């Protein structure tokens, strides 16, 4: 598999109206130090969607990726505990 060296950061991938994994990317809602939030739509989903995209790339600090992975771990744990309590 060839590596695309033209991509500088995820900003090159996540642009308005592009389709990523079935999600149609909308406007950027917020840009923080660790991630950017985009509105999105997806066929079959009728509620508003926000996609949180970590800011990773050649010029981004590695802490952004580590923080994002930590949030995912916490989210999985919260889902498990929430389902077990019902």
BELZI-V607597 format. One record per backbone hydrogen bond with DSSP energy under -0.5 kcal/mol. NH is the residue of the N-H (numbers start at 1). CO is the residue of the C=O. E is the energy in kcal/mol with one decimal. If there is no record, write none. Layout:
# BELZI-V607597
nh=<NH,NH>
co=<CO,CO>
e=<E,E>
This chain:
# BELZI-V607597
nh=<5,7,8,10,12,13,14,15,17,18,20,20,23,24,25,25,26,29,30,32,36,37,38,39,40,41,42,43,45,46,49,51,52,53,53,54,55,56,58,60,64,65,65,66,67,68,69,70,71,72,73,74,75,76,77,78,79,80,81,82,83,84,85,86>
co=<3,4,6,56,9,10,10,13,25,15,18,23,20,41,18,23,39,37,37,35,53,30,51,27,49,24,45,22,42,44,40,38,50,36,51,52,34,54,8,57,61,61,62,62,63,64,65,66,67,68,69,70,71,72,73,74,75,76,77,78,79,80,81,83>
e=<-0.9,-0.6,-0.6,-1.4,-2.0,-1.2,-2.8,-1.3,-3.2,-2.2,-0.5,-2.6,-2.2,-3.0,-2.9,-0.7,-3.4,-3.0,-1.4,-3.0,-2.5,-3.1,-2.3,-2.5,-1.5,-1.6,-0.5,-0.5,-2.3,-0.6,-0.8,-3.0,-0.5,-3.0,-0.7,-0.6,-2.8,-1.3,-1.5,-1.3,-1.5,-0.5,-0.5,-2.0,-2.8,-1.9,-2.4,-2.1,-2.1,-2.1,-2.0,-2.3,-2.7,-2.4,-1.9,-2.5,-2.3,-2.1,-2.3,-2.4,-2.4,-1.9,-1.2,-0.9>
